[in-house]
Amino acid sequence: RCDLSADVANSDRSDPTSALQITTQFVLTKQHKPTLLSRDISRSLSSLTMSKLYYTSTSCGAASFISAFTAGVQLETEQVDIRTHVTSSGADFYKINPKGNVPALVLDDGSVLNENIAVLLWIADQAPGTIAPAPGSPGRSQLLNVLSYVATEVHPAVGCFFAPNQPADVTAFFRSRVAQKLTYVNDHLVGDRRFLVGDSFSVADSYLYIVLSWTQYVGIDLAAYPKAHQFFRHIGGLENVRAAHGRIAEDPATVL
């Protein structure tokens, strides 16, 4: 989860009574490149309640947005100012998610998922086979292994640098720890792989990509870890990721 502030063309979907015309969807091919498939789905939203994702544009919640965009999973969306805990519409975010972190996914039944792995896997399971291996498969176990390492080791090791005014000895410890974690990412988690799990983009790639993006804000030279740096550049250059960033920049009411 993210408790830090790392915040640095589609038609309008804000009217829930209008017809939703989805004409494009990103999926991944065996050539490891996202391919734009044409889809023409018109349906009335008057009786549909969509799940809603609360996120920020550069924190870990962005990984959930990128994942949903890539898989073609439609969600309502709203950005949050984590410093003030006020949403774009002016709502008190603590009343939506008492923990105050992003991502927070409010499901159709009103229940809330507010941990990265839970949100990412929920999104993946809405579009089976697109951004995660199938449940029960060996690949799924590997995905959980990678997601767990990113969430429990890499995320806090980089994210802790957003905490201001730390004593020198604490900062020294933080730097030693992040060097250890990024060395493992470089040598073992990424290595010579194009993608972390299997041969196509997954929620794990989205999550690690966002966490690595924070290094530019906290004075960590990712180039010192060349394989991790190459992974970051590769994922950031994918068509689906670039398009998702463009969509995020619009501060949209929905993912698609």
Secondary structure, DSSP 8 states (H G I E B T S, - for coil): -B-S-----------TTSEEEEEEEEEE-TTS-EEEEEEEEEEE-TT----EEEE-SSSTHHHHHHHHHHHT---EEEEEETTTTEETTS-BHHHH-TT--B-EEE-TTS-EE-SHHHHHHHHHHTSTTTSS--TTSHHHHHHHHHHHHIIIIIHHHHHGGGS-S--HHHHHHHHHHHHHHHHHIIIIIITT-SSSSTTS--HHHHHHHHHHHGGGGTT--GGGSHHHHHHHHHHHHSHHHHHHHHHHHT--SB--
